[in-house]
Amino acid sequence: MNEDMILDIMRQALQVVVFTAIPPLGCGLIVGVLVSIFQTVTSIQEQTLVFIPKIMAVMISLLFFGSFMASNLKEFMMTIFMRMPELISK
């Protein structure tokens, strides 16, 4: 296994991590900003008000994007397992 192969695997792994993490993190970010705007407009300064909507948004996004995330991870792992003889022999 040479440096090019290691760098290629690491690039693919980082790409899979980013594509897998974007849906729940993005939904949590959007809901957090909306709740913060609501708090600013209504002058409600309760810090715990943000947690429940963000948790619900992340859970709902996991329901909608879970199959995409799982197939993305499965595809990456299948690629790694298929390349295993090539990686071990060099």
C-alpha positions as CSV (number, residue, x, y, z in Angstrom):
1,M,0.0,0.0,0.0
2,N,1.6,3.3,-1.1
3,E,0.9,6.9,-0.1
4,D,-1.4,7.5,-3.1
5,M,-3.7,4.7,-2.1
6,I,-3.8,5.9,1.6
7,L,-4.6,9.5,0.5
8,D,-7.3,8.3,-1.9
9,I,-9.0,6.2,0.9
10,M,-8.8,9.1,3.3
11,R,-10.2,11.5,0.7
12,Q,-13.1,9.2,0.1
13,A,-13.7,8.7,3.9
14,L,-13.8,12.4,4.5
15,Q,-16.2,12.9,1.6
16,V,-18.5,10.2,3.0
17,V,-18.4,11.7,6.5
18,V,-19.3,15.2,5.1
19,F,-22.1,13.9,2.9
20,T,-23.5,11.8,5.7
21,A,-23.4,14.6,8.3
22,I,-24.7,17.4,6.3
23,P,-28.5,16.6,6.4
24,P,-28.9,16.4,10.2
25,L,-26.5,19.2,11.0
26,G,-28.0,21.5,8.3
27,C,-31.5,20.9,9.7
28,G,-30.4,21.6,13.2
29,L,-28.6,24.7,12.1
30,I,-31.7,26.1,10.2
31,V,-34.0,25.3,13.1
32,G,-31.6,26.9,15.6
33,V,-31.4,30.1,13.6
34,L,-35.2,30.3,13.2
35,V,-35.7,29.8,16.9
36,S,-33.1,32.4,17.7
37,I,-34.8,34.9,15.4
38,F,-38.1,34.0,17.1
39,Q,-36.5,34.6,20.5
40,T,-35.1,37.9,19.4
41,V,-38.4,39.1,18.0
42,T,-40.4,38.1,21.0
43,S,-37.7,39.1,23.6
44,I,-37.9,35.6,25.1
45,Q,-34.4,34.9,26.5
46,E,-34.8,31.3,27.6
47,Q,-31.8,29.3,26.7
48,T,-33.5,25.9,26.9
49,L,-36.1,26.8,24.4
50,V,-33.8,25.9,21.5
51,F,-33.1,22.3,22.4
52,I,-36.4,20.6,21.8
53,P,-37.0,22.0,18.3
54,K,-33.4,21.2,17.3
55,I,-33.7,17.6,18.6
56,M,-37.0,17.2,16.8
57,A,-35.5,18.6,13.6
58,V,-32.5,16.3,13.7
59,M,-34.7,13.2,14.4
60,I,-37.0,14.1,11.5
61,S,-34.1,14.6,9.2
62,L,-32.7,11.2,10.2
63,L,-36.1,9.7,9.3
64,F,-36.1,11.3,5.9
65,F,-32.3,11.1,5.1
66,G,-31.5,7.9,7.0
67,S,-31.7,5.6,3.9
68,F,-29.5,8.0,1.9
69,M,-27.0,8.1,4.8
70,A,-27.0,4.3,5.3
71,S,-26.6,3.6,1.5
72,N,-23.7,6.1,1.4
73,L,-21.9,4.4,4.2
74,K,-22.7,0.9,2.8
75,E,-21.3,1.9,-0.6
76,F,-18.1,3.2,1.0
77,M,-17.6,0.1,3.1
78,M,-18.2,-2.2,0.1
79,T,-15.6,-0.3,-1.9
80,I,-13.1,-0.7,1.0
81,F,-13.8,-4.4,1.3
82,M,-13.6,-5.0,-2.4
83,R,-10.2,-3.2,-2.5
84,M,-8.9,-5.1,0.6
85,P,-6.8,-7.7,-1.4
86,E,-5.2,-4.9,-3.4
87,L,-4.5,-3.0,-0.2
88,I,-3.0,-5.9,1.6
89,S,-0.8,-7.2,-1.2
90,K,1.1,-4.0,-1.7
